[in-house]
Amino acid sequence: MRDISRRGLLGAGIGAAAAIGIAGCGTGRTESHNKPTGNSSVAPGGHGKAAGPPHKDVKLIGDGSTADTGKQPNQPEAPIPLEPGQTPPQFVIFSWDGAGEVGNGLFPRFLQLAKEHNAGMTFFLSGLYLLPESKKDMYRPPNNPTGASDIGYLTDEHIRSTLTGVRQAWLDGHEIGTHFNGHFCAGSGSVNNWTPAQWRDEIDQAVSFVTQWRTNCALPDADPLPFDYAKELVGSRTPCLLGQERLLPAAAELGWRYDASSPGGNQVWPDKKQGIWDFPLQGIPFPGHSFEVLSMDYNILANQSKNSTHGMTSNYPAWRQQATQSYIAGFRRAYETNRAPFFVGNHFEEWNGGIYMDAVEDAMKEIAGTKDVRMVSFRQFTDWLDVQDPAVLAKLRTLEVGQNPAGGWNTFLKAV
């Protein structure tokens, strides 16, 4: 399998180019993007239900950037253990690194798509996306200069749009995780070199940017994010899928439940690392090739256009079809054999004309409605794992990639 996750994986992928800011929330810059596509407003509701107002009893936290509004709406029914001989559900988890809305309409587009197909998703929010560039000296990244970042600070307008998307995502029932802050992947300052203590410092800063944006952006009357981030945050994905081993001690100290940073995993049932569920990006079939590709948009791109995000437009239709079929092949292989969960990672980007966004949408539509499929967030999947009999999970982990259960599920899981 070709693993390109360590060569230029862009993570949140939003860089720098001049733009006009809104007074009172910094004067940021962001990478140039194509014109907006998709739905331009975030649709209410999620999992096929209307979200409505969060709760009447809103308890502001800190400066009011976040609030305790009670139980999160639009959640699936409480998970229960598998019965003896029962076929496991096919879990599919779509996740988004960075989760910034930069005027291309991708955040609301996929919130709407999730609503239409009863899907839960995970948004790994970059804390830096809620910090105006005028306040960048507040960020002190480990082993890097103050205010430095390998992704760009968002414009004021885009910070507001990102807040709108994150608010609606939570109300729709989706999970808000973290993608940390500055996205350092190379050199001495790479996250791969950070100690557990430095990871803890990075986490603390990411949380502070999410929970203090009202003050940092001088928006004292803006609506809060409708959740307590200290309770909401239970998992992460690191920049470029680097540094997990030394992140995990800090994550365990904070009581996190999972991490989705491993590169090059296989389509098998997951296990824990250092007491935390490990949800790796997976190798999946890559049509037309003998090697596999990681289940993330940028990794498919790098095998199509050699790390260039703007290839020859004549290739776009074929590349879109190849990306779509790769996702569907990964899903089908798991669904028709060992029922291992299928993890897909994405970015709100319009690389190569937006074909990877179209491929994700096409795949989601193909997967939706299939018998036994549950499209959920990482946290919701963790909830399911945590109520299962450990012996049943251990038996599921004996199934290799593409391996059917001996004698069928009724026999395989009948006497565990």
Secondary structure, 3 states (H helix, E strand, C coil): CCCCCCCCCCCCCCCCCCCCCCCCCCCCCCCCCCCCCCCCCCCCCECCECCCCCCCCCEEECCCCEEECCCCCCCCCCCCCCCCCCCCCEEEEEEEEECCCCCCCHHHHHHHHHHHCCCCEEEEECHHHHCCHHHHHHCCCCCCCCCCCCCCCCCHHHHHHHHHHHHHHHHCCCEEEECCCCCCCCCCCCHHHCCHHHHHHHHHHHHHHHHCHHHHCCCCCCCCECCCHHHHCCCECCHHHCCHHHHHHHHHHCCCCEECCCCCECCCCCCEECCEEECCCEEEECCCCCCEEECEHHHHHHHHHCCCCCCCHHHHHHHHHHHHHHHHHHHHHHHCCCCCCEEEEEECCCHHHHHHHHHHHHHHHHHCCCCCEEECCHHHHHHHHHCCCHHHHHHHCCCCCCCCCCCCHHHHCCCC
